[in-house]
Every structure is written in structure tokens, then in C-alpha cells.
Amino acid sequence: MKGINKRLLFSFIVACLISVILIFKLLYIQVWEHTKFYSLANRQLKSEEVNLYNRGTIYDCNKNVLAVSSVVDSLAVNPKMIKNKSDFVRRLLSVLEVDYNEILGKVSKSCSFVWIKRYLDPEKSRRLRELNLEGMNFVKENRRWYPYGTMACHLLGGVGIDGNGLSGIEYLYDRELSNRDEYADKLDSPADKLDRLRRPADIILCIDINLQSIVEDELDILVKQYKSKKAFIVIQRPSTGEILALAARPNFNSNSYNFTQEELLNPVINGVFEPGSTYKIVPAAAALSLNIMKPDNLINCENGKYKFSSITINDHKKYNYLTFEGVMAYSSNIGIAKIGLTIGKEKLYQYSQKFGFGSLTGSGLPGEQEGILHHTQSRKWSKVTAPVMSYGQGVCVTGMQLINAYSSIANGGMLMEPQIIKSKPRIIRQVVSEKTAEELKKMLSKVVEYGTGTKSKVDGYTVCGKTGTAQKIDPVTGKYSKDKYISSFCGFLPADKPELTILVVVDEPKGCYWGSEVACPSFSRVAKKAMNYYSIYEKRKLDYASIE
């Protein structure tokens, strides 16, 4: 019993000694060595930290840099180490253009780390360092930089403040461009994180920054002249499906990190619209392919007004009889509606699908829409659907679908997958025969030669294309608006061997709204500059009369 008491007493004495030693050590650190350790902690806080994450570079087809990451300083603070907070903020404001109350709120928090300003420019960083304020911490980060500013912003997309892709190529290839590893964030040691990080990939796009510049400049002219709600221009190489330029208005600056979700939307693939007369290539191609119509067949255009079932179809000008070629050239709604009725709803729907309408194009761009193409068995399909769809009402498309469809005519009948990054061209399907494509080319060349598309002419080249002037649905009444239109033109050149397909779409132009007046001149200017840039010349003027 005495032995047990002695052991308990010994254990108690040892525990007391350990407690005394620990208390003495704590007092030593917190009282006698307080200044030393406070200084060490402050120096550690002021030491430069490095955000390890990086992103690959995005290039255009000629290896011009479109998006790149560069190391810059970001400013953070430790509120616990700031004694005079109001004075601290005032001194920060001598360099930074920030709100006093906002920053005061941040430095008053009871935590050890708060961001003050991400991605400082070098001059501001230098001036802040000269302040030498206790509690400041400079963190080295990789800032995403877009050398051309707003140019190609809808295609490139943008990244968030922490470097994650939010839209466009930056979002689509976020994993490839980033060196992040899903397990790296869970590791504490920087060395362990480095071991987990992989080398980010670089990406080469099909767009040409010089061609992109031509398109961007033209859009500025269009929007200023017609004060349109939106507008976009796309250029595609029909033989491969490569997207050589894509721009839209309004645009945004990816460098600002201050963009809305709506601004990030790409109207070429994220928005749908009724195409109007540019859709007439579908019933035209079906009629030629099925041998229902020949280009010289006559059609009664009813002197500009045609009553069918519960609707009245009107032409913008009065025509009696027109050839099939004339129906396309002068853009007769009545003529093409009659052709659509002759084709029948099943074949019209089938050829709409073959041209890629009602489905994704395969571009892979995030948020791409399928458009609206109602099945013939749908309740949406009525007796009047086939004739009105033939002139582009009751069907909704994306800009990417539309230009891809025209490119399939330009290249001899093959629907290509739109190429955004440099890769092997991919054929989706054959839409029409080469013979049908040539016949349709001839008809589309007449649109430009003497029809509604004369203002899309380019000196020295034979242009093939189609105008479009589509009424928009009024969201209030649910009926077609009398003052809101979408003006468009889609065409390709040179006719003998098309190298470029160009789509111009202007949403709600003010004043004039006809595609022939709004979109055609824009197409002509872009096409002329693009052909000069590529030094493309038409080898021969096509003798379309020789095509049987």
C-alpha cells in the first residue's frame, strides 16, 4: 500500500514539474521573446507567396498569342497585425483606387488573411512595396492576359478571378489549359502540390487574327450605322469547316474580370432566330435533289398575294410568273411556299435535318443550341407549316448552323463539322449530290447577279448567296412584329472554287431593315478585304449555262 502511495506521489510531482516548465516556456515566448517572434511572423507574412497554378497559351492559326498567363503581384493582408486600421487604409488609398469603407471592413475582420486587390499592375505593386506596411502580403499569381483585348472575346471566352474557365475556349478546354490536379488542392505541402501539377497544354485555334480584325472593324461600322441590338459575322472555310473568324456585338473585355453572364453568351451558338429567306436553300435543294423542279420551271407568284388555308402569304414585290431560278433570285415567298407544298412535309423535314438544322453542329462550343425544328408528328406542325417553313418562319436556327449549311453547298454537298481548333477535318454527311450543289450554286449566283443580293457583289469574283429579312416575334403579343427584324446575308466565293463562306446577321437594325440593304454591303466589304488578304483569285468565270 505504501509502495502505491509513493508511486502516485512521484507521478504527481513529475506532472507538476512538467506543468511548471510548460508555463515558464509559454511566458518566455509570449513575454520576454514577444518582439522577436512578432518580427519573425511579420517577416513571414511579408514574404512573397506563389500561387502554383498556371494555364496554357491560346494561339491563332499563325501562332499569334490570343491568351497567355503572366506572373503578377496580388495584395492580401493579415488584419490581426494591423494596429491603426484607419491609417493603414488611408495609406493604401494613396496608391489604390478602392473604396475606403470596403477596405476598412476587410482589414477589421478577425482572420489572418484577406484579399485586398488581385492582379496589381507593376507600378502599383512597386509603390505599395515602398509603403512597407506591417501586415501586407504580396502573392505571386498567374494572371490571364488577352493581348488583343475584346477581339474574339466570344470565342476565347474568359476566366474567373481564380483562373477557372467560364466560357468559350477557356471553359471548353479548361482541363487541358490548366495544370490543376483534382487532388493537389487537398495537399498541404507546396512541394507535394508541385509533384501533382501537370504541364498545361497550349491550344492553336483556326481563327486568323488578321481576318478577325477585318470582321471586328466591320461590326463596329454596322452597329454604329444601324444602332442594332446585336450583330455578328462569321467566316468559315467550306472545304474543311474551319472557323476563320467569329465576332459579335455587344462584346466584352476578358481582361477586366468584370463581365456578366449574359455578356459571356456567344450569339452565334447560344442564340436562335428565325432565318427568313436564307432558309430557302433547304426547299430549293430538296426540290432539285428529288427532281421535283428544274431551274427554268415556271411558278405562279399570284401577283404578290396568295391565300392558303388560314394564312395569306405576301411578297415584298408583285410578281406574276417566275422561274424557279427567279423565285430564288427575287426571294419570292409565294413561289418557295408552293415549292415547299409540292415537296411535302416529310421531305422538307428530312432535308432540314440533313442540312444540320435541329441538331448540334459538332463545334463543341459550350452552350450551343440545337435550334427549333418541330417533328412532322408534333402538334406544332399544321397544314401551313411546310409553306411558311420554306421561307424561314416557324423554324429557329443558330448562326453556326446557317453558315455550315451554306458551306455544304459551297464544297459540293458535304456537311462538315465546324473546326474551332486545328484538327483533322471531319465530314458529318453528304447532304446533296455534287450536281445538285452546282445547280444550287448557279441559282445563288443569280441572287447576287440580278436579284436581291446585288449589293453583295465583289469586283473580280462571282459571289453566291442569299438575303434574309426575318420578322421577329413580339414577346408581348406573340405575333410577328411590324418594326423588329433580323437582316442577314450568307454567301460564299469565289464560285468556281469557294474558299470562304461569310455570314452577316444584324438584329433589329434601326431605319432600314432589309437584308439586301443592311447585310449585303457589309458582306461585300468583308469579302473583298478577306480575298485580298489571302490573295485568292477566281480562276475562271463560271459558265453556268453549261450545267445541265
C-alpha positions as CSV (number, residue, x, y, z in Angstrom):
1,M,0.0,0.0,0.0
2,K,2.9,2.4,0.9
3,G,4.5,1.5,-2.5
4,I,1.4,2.5,-4.4
5,N,1.2,5.8,-2.5
6,K,4.9,6.6,-3.3
7,R,4.3,5.9,-7.0
8,L,1.3,8.2,-7.0
9,L,3.2,10.9,-5.2
10,F,6.1,10.6,-7.7
11,S,3.7,10.8,-10.7
12,F,2.1,13.9,-9.2
13,I,5.4,15.6,-8.6
14,V,6.5,14.9,-12.2
15,A,3.2,16.2,-13.6
16,C,3.7,19.4,-11.6
17,L,7.2,19.9,-12.8
18,I,6.1,19.4,-16.5
19,S,3.3,21.9,-16.0
20,V,5.7,24.5,-14.4
21,I,8.1,24.0,-17.3
22,L,5.4,24.5,-19.9
23,I,4.0,27.6,-18.2
24,F,7.5,29.0,-18.0
25,K,8.1,28.3,-21.7
26,L,4.8,30.0,-22.7
27,L,5.7,33.0,-20.6
28,Y,9.1,33.1,-22.1
29,I,7.7,33.1,-25.7
30,Q,4.8,35.5,-25.1
31,V,6.5,38.0,-22.8
32,W,10.3,38.0,-23.0
33,E,10.6,36.9,-26.7
34,H,7.3,38.5,-27.9
35,T,9.1,41.1,-30.0
36,K,11.4,38.6,-31.7
37,F,8.6,36.2,-32.7
38,Y,6.3,39.0,-33.7
39,S,9.0,40.3,-36.0
40,L,9.6,36.8,-37.5
41,A,5.8,36.4,-38.1
42,N,5.6,39.8,-39.7
43,R,8.6,39.0,-42.0
44,Q,7.0,35.7,-42.9
45,L,3.7,37.5,-43.8
46,K,5.6,39.9,-45.9
47,S,7.4,37.2,-47.7
48,E,6.2,36.5,-51.3
49,E,4.0,33.5,-51.7
50,V,3.3,31.9,-55.0
51,N,0.1,30.6,-56.5
52,L,1.3,27.5,-58.2
53,Y,-1.5,27.2,-60.8
54,N,-0.9,28.2,-64.4
55,R,-2.7,28.0,-67.8
56,G,-1.5,27.1,-71.3
57,T,-1.4,29.7,-74.1
58,I,-4.0,30.0,-76.8
59,Y,-2.8,30.9,-80.3
60,D,-4.4,31.8,-83.6
61,C,-3.6,29.7,-86.7
62,N,-0.4,31.7,-87.3
63,K,0.8,31.3,-83.7
64,N,-0.1,34.8,-82.6
65,V,-0.8,34.8,-78.9
66,L,-4.5,35.3,-78.1
67,A,-4.4,34.4,-74.4
68,V,-1.4,33.9,-72.1
69,S,-0.6,33.8,-68.4
70,S,1.9,36.1,-66.8
71,V,3.1,36.4,-63.2
72,V,1.9,39.5,-61.3
73,D,1.5,40.6,-57.7
74,S,-1.7,40.4,-55.7
75,L,-2.2,42.1,-52.4
76,A,-3.5,40.5,-49.2
77,V,-3.3,41.5,-45.6
78,N,-3.4,40.0,-42.1
79,P,-5.9,42.1,-40.2
80,K,-4.5,40.8,-36.9
81,M,-1.2,42.5,-37.5
82,I,-2.6,45.9,-38.4
83,K,-2.6,48.2,-35.4
84,N,-4.0,51.5,-36.7
85,K,-6.5,50.3,-39.3
86,S,-7.9,53.6,-40.5
87,D,-4.3,54.9,-41.1
88,F,-3.4,51.7,-42.9
89,V,-6.4,52.1,-45.2
90,R,-5.6,55.7,-45.9
91,R,-2.1,54.9,-46.9
92,L,-3.3,52.1,-49.2
93,L,-5.7,54.6,-50.8
94,S,-2.7,56.7,-51.8
95,V,-1.9,54.0,-54.3
96,L,-5.1,52.0,-54.9
97,E,-8.4,53.3,-56.3
98,V,-10.6,51.4,-53.9
99,D,-13.5,52.3,-51.6
100,Y,-12.4,53.3,-48.1
101,N,-15.3,51.7,-46.2
102,E,-15.0,48.5,-48.2
103,I,-11.3,48.1,-47.4
104,L,-11.7,49.2,-43.8
105,G,-14.3,46.4,-43.4
106,K,-11.8,43.9,-44.8
107,V,-8.9,44.9,-42.5
108,S,-11.3,44.9,-39.5
109,K,-12.1,41.2,-39.9
110,S,-10.9,38.8,-37.2
111,C,-8.9,36.5,-39.5
112,S,-5.4,36.1,-40.7
113,F,-5.8,36.5,-44.5
114,V,-7.9,38.8,-46.6
115,W,-7.6,39.7,-50.3
116,I,-7.3,43.5,-50.9
117,K,-6.5,43.7,-54.6
118,R,-5.9,40.9,-57.1
119,Y,-3.6,41.3,-60.1
120,L,-1.8,44.6,-59.5
121,D,-0.1,46.4,-62.3
122,P,3.7,46.6,-61.8
123,E,3.7,50.3,-61.0
124,K,1.1,50.0,-58.2
125,S,2.9,47.0,-56.8
126,R,6.2,48.9,-56.6
127,R,4.5,51.8,-54.8
128,L,2.8,49.6,-52.4
129,R,6.0,47.8,-51.5
130,E,7.6,51.2,-50.8
131,L,4.9,51.8,-48.2
132,N,6.4,48.9,-46.2
133,L,3.2,48.5,-44.1
134,E,3.0,45.8,-41.4
135,G,0.5,43.1,-42.3
136,M,0.8,43.4,-46.1
137,N,1.4,40.2,-48.1
138,F,2.3,40.1,-51.8
139,V,1.2,36.9,-53.5
140,K,2.7,36.0,-56.9
141,E,-0.2,34.8,-59.2
142,N,-0.5,33.9,-62.8
143,R,-2.9,36.4,-64.4
144,R,-4.7,35.6,-67.6
145,W,-3.9,38.2,-70.2
146,Y,-5.6,38.8,-73.6
147,P,-3.3,40.9,-75.7
148,Y,-6.0,41.9,-78.2
149,G,-8.5,43.0,-75.6
150,T,-12.1,42.5,-76.8
151,M,-11.1,40.8,-80.0
152,A,-12.6,37.3,-80.4
153,C,-13.9,37.5,-76.9
154,H,-17.0,35.4,-77.5
155,L,-14.9,32.6,-79.0
156,L,-12.0,32.8,-76.5
157,G,-14.3,33.3,-73.5
158,G,-12.9,34.3,-70.2
159,V,-11.7,33.1,-66.8
160,G,-12.7,33.9,-63.3
161,I,-10.6,35.7,-60.8
162,D,-9.2,32.4,-59.6
163,G,-8.3,31.3,-63.2
164,N,-11.1,28.9,-63.9
165,G,-12.5,28.9,-67.4
166,L,-16.0,30.4,-67.5
167,S,-16.9,30.5,-71.2
168,G,-15.7,29.8,-74.7
169,I,-12.4,28.0,-75.4
170,E,-11.3,28.8,-71.8
171,Y,-14.2,26.8,-70.5
172,L,-14.3,24.1,-73.2
173,Y,-10.6,23.2,-72.7
174,D,-10.3,24.3,-69.1
175,R,-8.8,21.0,-68.0
176,E,-6.3,20.9,-70.9
177,L,-5.3,24.5,-70.5
178,S,-5.0,24.2,-66.7
179,N,-2.2,22.5,-64.8
180,R,-4.6,21.9,-61.9
181,D,-4.9,18.4,-60.4
182,E,-8.1,17.4,-58.6
183,Y,-6.0,16.1,-55.6
184,A,-3.5,18.9,-55.5
185,D,-5.8,21.3,-53.6
186,K,-6.1,18.7,-50.8
187,L,-2.3,18.7,-50.1
188,D,-0.7,20.9,-47.6
189,S,2.9,20.9,-48.7
190,P,3.8,23.2,-51.7
191,A,6.4,20.6,-52.7
192,D,3.7,17.9,-52.8
193,K,1.4,20.1,-54.8
194,L,4.2,20.7,-57.3
195,D,4.6,17.0,-57.7
196,R,0.9,16.7,-58.6
197,L,0.7,19.6,-61.1
198,R,1.0,18.7,-64.7
199,R,2.2,20.8,-67.6
200,P,-0.7,22.7,-69.1
201,A,-1.4,22.3,-72.8
202,D,-1.3,25.0,-75.4
203,I,-4.1,25.3,-78.0
204,I,-3.9,26.5,-81.6
205,L,-7.2,27.8,-83.0
206,C,-8.3,28.0,-86.6
207,I,-9.1,31.7,-86.5
208,D,-6.7,34.2,-88.1
209,I,-6.3,37.4,-86.1
210,N,-5.9,39.4,-89.3
211,L,-9.2,38.2,-90.6
212,Q,-10.7,38.6,-87.2
213,S,-9.6,42.2,-87.2
214,I,-11.4,42.8,-90.5
215,V,-14.6,41.3,-89.1
216,E,-14.4,43.3,-85.8
217,D,-13.9,46.6,-87.7
218,E,-16.9,45.9,-89.9
219,L,-19.1,45.1,-86.9
220,D,-18.3,48.5,-85.4
221,I,-19.4,50.1,-88.6
222,L,-22.6,48.1,-88.7
223,V,-23.6,48.8,-85.2
224,K,-22.8,52.5,-85.4
225,Q,-24.7,52.9,-88.7
226,Y,-27.9,50.9,-87.8
227,K,-27.8,51.1,-84.0
228,S,-28.7,47.4,-83.9
229,K,-29.4,45.4,-80.8
230,K,-27.0,42.7,-81.7
231,A,-24.9,41.7,-84.7
232,F,-22.4,39.0,-85.7
233,I,-20.2,38.0,-88.5
234,V,-18.6,34.5,-89.1
235,I,-16.2,33.4,-91.7
236,Q,-15.7,29.6,-92.5
237,R,-13.5,27.7,-94.9
238,P,-16.1,25.4,-96.6
239,S,-13.7,22.7,-97.6
240,T,-12.6,21.9,-94.1
241,G,-15.2,23.5,-91.8
242,E,-12.6,25.7,-90.1
243,I,-13.9,28.8,-88.4
244,L,-11.5,31.6,-89.5
245,A,-13.2,34.5,-87.8
246,L,-16.1,34.9,-85.4
247,A,-17.2,38.2,-83.8
248,A,-20.3,39.7,-82.2
249,R,-21.6,42.8,-80.7
250,P,-22.1,43.7,-77.9
251,N,-18.7,42.4,-76.8
252,F,-16.7,42.4,-73.5
253,N,-13.1,42.7,-72.4
254,S,-11.9,39.4,-70.9
255,N,-9.0,41.3,-69.2
256,S,-11.4,43.1,-66.9
257,Y,-12.8,40.1,-65.0
258,N,-15.9,42.3,-64.7
259,F,-18.4,40.7,-67.2
260,T,-21.9,39.5,-66.7
261,Q,-23.2,36.0,-67.5
262,E,-25.2,37.5,-70.4
263,E,-22.1,39.1,-71.9
264,L,-20.3,35.7,-71.9
265,L,-23.0,34.2,-74.1
266,N,-21.9,33.7,-77.7
267,P,-24.8,34.8,-80.0
268,V,-23.5,32.7,-82.9
269,I,-24.2,29.4,-81.0
270,N,-26.1,30.4,-77.8
271,G,-28.9,32.3,-79.5
272,V,-31.5,31.1,-82.0
273,F,-33.6,33.1,-84.5
274,E,-35.9,32.6,-87.4
275,P,-33.7,32.8,-90.5
276,G,-36.2,34.2,-93.0
277,S,-35.2,33.8,-96.7
278,T,-31.7,32.5,-96.0
279,Y,-33.6,29.2,-95.2
280,K,-34.9,28.9,-98.8
281,I,-31.8,26.9,-99.7
282,V,-33.4,23.9,-97.9
283,P,-36.6,23.5,-100.0
284,A,-34.6,24.5,-103.1
285,A,-32.0,21.8,-102.5
286,A,-34.8,19.3,-101.8
287,A,-36.7,20.2,-105.0
288,L,-33.6,19.8,-107.1
289,S,-32.4,16.6,-105.5
290,L,-35.9,15.0,-105.8
291,N,-36.2,16.2,-109.4
292,I,-39.4,17.9,-108.5
293,M,-38.3,21.2,-110.0
294,K,-35.9,22.4,-112.7
295,P,-34.4,25.9,-112.5
296,D,-36.4,27.0,-115.6
297,N,-39.8,25.7,-114.4
298,L,-42.4,28.5,-114.1
299,I,-44.3,29.2,-110.9
300,N,-47.3,31.4,-110.5
301,C,-46.5,34.0,-107.8
302,E,-50.1,35.3,-107.7
303,N,-49.2,38.9,-108.2
304,G,-47.8,39.3,-104.7
305,K,-50.6,37.8,-102.6
306,Y,-51.5,34.2,-102.0
307,K,-54.3,32.9,-99.8
308,F,-53.6,29.5,-98.4
309,S,-55.7,27.8,-95.8
310,S,-55.9,30.2,-92.8
311,I,-53.0,32.5,-93.9
312,T,-52.1,35.0,-96.6
313,I,-48.6,34.8,-98.0
314,N,-47.2,38.1,-99.3
315,D,-44.2,39.0,-101.4
316,H,-42.3,42.3,-101.0
317,K,-42.9,42.9,-104.7
318,K,-45.6,41.8,-107.0
319,Y,-44.7,39.0,-109.5
320,N,-46.9,37.0,-111.8
321,Y,-44.8,34.1,-113.1
322,L,-41.2,33.5,-112.1
323,T,-38.9,30.6,-113.0
324,F,-37.6,28.6,-110.1
325,E,-34.3,30.4,-110.5
326,G,-36.2,33.7,-110.4
327,V,-38.1,32.7,-107.2
328,M,-34.7,32.4,-105.5
329,A,-33.2,35.5,-107.1
330,Y,-36.1,37.8,-106.2
331,S,-36.8,35.9,-103.0
332,S,-40.5,35.2,-103.6
333,N,-42.1,33.8,-100.5
334,I,-45.2,32.7,-102.5
335,G,-43.0,30.8,-105.1
336,I,-40.9,29.0,-102.5
337,A,-44.1,28.2,-100.4
338,K,-45.6,26.5,-103.4
339,I,-42.4,24.5,-103.8
340,G,-42.5,23.5,-100.2
341,L,-46.1,22.3,-100.6
342,T,-45.0,20.2,-103.6
343,I,-42.1,18.7,-101.7
344,G,-44.3,17.7,-98.8
345,K,-43.7,18.0,-95.1
346,E,-41.8,14.7,-94.6
347,K,-39.2,15.5,-97.3
348,L,-38.9,19.1,-96.1
349,Y,-38.3,18.0,-92.6
350,Q,-35.8,15.3,-93.8
351,Y,-33.7,17.8,-95.8
352,S,-33.8,20.3,-92.9
353,Q,-32.2,17.6,-90.8
354,K,-29.7,16.7,-93.4
355,F,-28.5,20.3,-93.5
356,G,-27.9,20.1,-89.8
357,F,-30.9,22.1,-88.5
358,G,-32.5,20.9,-85.3
359,S,-29.2,19.4,-84.0
360,L,-25.8,20.4,-82.7
361,T,-23.2,21.2,-85.3
362,G,-20.4,19.4,-83.5
363,S,-18.4,22.6,-82.9
364,G,-18.2,21.6,-79.2
365,L,-18.5,25.2,-78.0
366,P,-20.2,25.4,-74.6
367,G,-23.9,26.3,-74.6
368,E,-24.5,25.6,-78.2
369,Q,-28.2,25.4,-79.0
370,E,-29.9,22.8,-81.3
371,G,-32.4,25.4,-82.7
372,I,-36.0,24.6,-83.1
373,L,-37.2,22.1,-85.8
374,H,-40.5,20.6,-85.0
375,H,-41.1,17.0,-86.0
376,T,-43.9,16.4,-88.5
377,Q,-45.8,14.4,-85.9
378,S,-45.6,17.2,-83.4
379,R,-48.7,19.2,-82.5
380,K,-46.7,22.3,-83.6
381,W,-46.9,21.1,-87.2
382,S,-50.0,22.2,-89.0
383,K,-51.3,22.4,-92.6
384,V,-49.5,25.7,-93.1
385,T,-46.1,24.7,-91.5
386,A,-44.5,23.4,-94.7
387,P,-45.1,26.6,-96.8
388,V,-44.1,29.0,-94.1
389,M,-41.1,27.0,-93.1
390,S,-40.0,27.1,-96.7
391,Y,-39.3,30.9,-96.3
392,G,-37.8,30.6,-92.9
393,Q,-40.7,31.1,-90.4
394,G,-41.7,28.5,-87.8
395,V,-38.1,27.2,-87.6
396,C,-35.2,28.6,-85.5
397,V,-31.5,28.2,-86.3
398,T,-28.2,29.3,-84.9
399,G,-25.6,31.3,-86.8
400,M,-23.3,28.3,-86.8
401,Q,-25.9,26.0,-88.3
402,L,-26.7,28.5,-91.0
403,I,-23.1,29.1,-92.2
404,N,-22.4,25.4,-92.0
405,A,-25.4,24.7,-94.3
406,Y,-24.2,27.2,-96.9
407,S,-20.7,25.8,-96.7
408,S,-22.1,22.4,-97.6
409,I,-23.4,23.8,-100.8
410,A,-20.1,25.6,-101.5
411,N,-18.0,22.5,-101.1
412,G,-20.1,20.2,-103.3
413,G,-22.7,18.8,-100.9
414,M,-20.7,17.7,-97.8
415,L,-21.8,18.9,-94.3
416,M,-18.6,19.5,-92.3
417,E,-18.1,19.6,-88.6
418,P,-17.1,23.2,-87.7
419,Q,-13.5,23.3,-86.7
420,I,-12.6,25.6,-83.8
421,I,-9.1,24.3,-83.0
422,K,-6.6,22.9,-85.6
423,S,-7.5,19.3,-86.2
424,K,-8.3,16.8,-88.9
425,P,-11.4,17.9,-90.9
426,R,-14.5,15.7,-90.3
427,I,-17.3,15.1,-92.7
428,I,-20.7,14.6,-91.0
429,R,-22.7,13.5,-94.0
430,Q,-23.4,14.2,-97.7
431,V,-26.4,16.5,-97.9
432,V,-26.9,16.7,-101.6
433,S,-25.1,15.4,-104.7
434,E,-22.3,17.4,-106.3
435,K,-24.6,18.0,-109.3
436,T,-27.4,19.4,-107.1
437,A,-24.9,21.6,-105.3
438,E,-23.7,23.0,-108.6
439,E,-27.2,23.7,-109.7
440,L,-27.9,25.5,-106.4
441,K,-24.7,27.5,-106.7
442,K,-25.9,28.8,-110.1
443,M,-29.2,29.9,-108.6
444,L,-27.5,31.6,-105.7
445,S,-25.1,33.4,-108.1
446,K,-28.2,34.8,-109.8
447,V,-29.4,36.2,-106.4
448,V,-26.2,38.3,-106.5
449,E,-26.1,39.0,-110.2
450,Y,-29.6,40.5,-110.6
451,G,-31.7,39.6,-107.6
452,T,-32.0,40.8,-104.0
453,G,-28.3,40.4,-103.3
454,T,-26.7,42.8,-105.9
455,K,-25.1,44.8,-103.1
456,S,-23.1,41.8,-102.0
457,K,-21.1,41.8,-105.3
458,V,-17.3,41.8,-105.1
459,D,-15.4,43.1,-108.1
460,G,-13.5,40.3,-109.9
461,Y,-15.4,37.5,-108.2
462,T,-18.6,35.5,-108.7
463,V,-20.5,35.5,-105.4
464,C,-23.2,33.0,-104.5
465,G,-25.5,33.8,-101.6
466,K,-29.0,34.6,-100.2
467,T,-30.5,37.5,-98.5
468,G,-32.7,37.2,-95.4
469,T,-35.2,39.7,-93.8
470,A,-37.0,38.0,-90.9
471,Q,-39.7,39.5,-88.8
472,K,-39.2,38.9,-85.1
473,I,-41.9,37.6,-82.7
474,D,-43.2,40.3,-80.4
475,P,-42.9,38.8,-76.9
476,V,-45.9,40.8,-75.7
477,T,-48.4,40.0,-78.4
478,G,-47.0,36.7,-79.6
479,K,-47.3,37.9,-83.2
480,Y,-44.8,39.0,-85.7
481,S,-43.6,42.5,-85.1
482,K,-44.1,45.2,-87.7
483,D,-40.9,47.1,-86.7
484,K,-38.4,44.5,-85.5
485,Y,-36.4,42.4,-88.0
486,I,-33.3,40.4,-88.4
487,S,-31.3,41.3,-91.5
488,S,-28.9,38.7,-92.9
489,F,-26.9,37.6,-95.8
490,C,-24.9,34.3,-96.2
491,G,-22.7,33.7,-99.2
492,F,-19.5,32.2,-100.5
493,L,-16.8,33.0,-103.1
494,P,-15.2,32.6,-105.5
495,A,-17.9,30.5,-107.2
496,D,-15.5,28.3,-109.2
497,K,-13.8,27.0,-106.1
498,P,-15.3,28.6,-102.9
499,E,-12.6,29.4,-100.3
500,L,-14.7,31.4,-97.9
501,T,-18.3,31.3,-96.6
502,I,-19.3,34.5,-94.8
503,L,-22.4,35.1,-92.7
504,V,-23.6,38.6,-91.6
505,V,-26.5,38.9,-89.2
506,V,-27.9,42.2,-87.8
507,D,-30.5,42.0,-85.1
508,E,-33.1,44.9,-85.0
509,P,-31.3,47.4,-87.2
510,K,-32.9,50.9,-86.9
511,G,-34.1,52.7,-90.0
512,C,-33.7,50.3,-93.0
513,Y,-34.1,46.6,-92.2
514,W,-33.9,44.8,-95.5
515,G,-31.1,42.2,-95.6
516,S,-30.3,43.4,-99.2
517,E,-29.6,46.9,-97.8
518,V,-28.1,46.2,-94.4
519,A,-26.2,42.9,-94.6
520,C,-25.2,42.7,-98.3
521,P,-22.9,45.8,-98.3
522,S,-21.2,44.5,-95.1
523,F,-20.6,41.1,-96.7
524,S,-19.1,42.8,-99.8
525,R,-16.7,44.8,-97.7
526,V,-15.6,41.9,-95.6
527,A,-15.3,39.5,-98.6
528,K,-13.2,42.0,-100.6
529,K,-10.7,42.5,-97.7
530,A,-10.6,38.8,-96.9
531,M,-9.9,37.8,-100.6
532,N,-7.1,40.4,-100.8
533,Y,-5.6,39.3,-97.5
534,Y,-5.5,35.6,-98.7
535,S,-4.5,36.7,-102.3
536,I,-7.3,34.5,-103.6
537,Y,-8.3,35.0,-107.3
538,E,-11.1,33.5,-109.3
539,K,-9.6,31.2,-111.9
540,R,-12.5,31.5,-114.3
541,K,-15.9,32.9,-114.6
542,L,-18.3,30.0,-114.3
543,D,-20.4,29.2,-117.4
544,Y,-23.4,28.0,-115.5
545,A,-25.3,27.7,-118.8
546,S,-23.3,24.6,-119.5
547,I,-24.6,22.9,-116.3
548,E,-27.4,20.5,-117.3
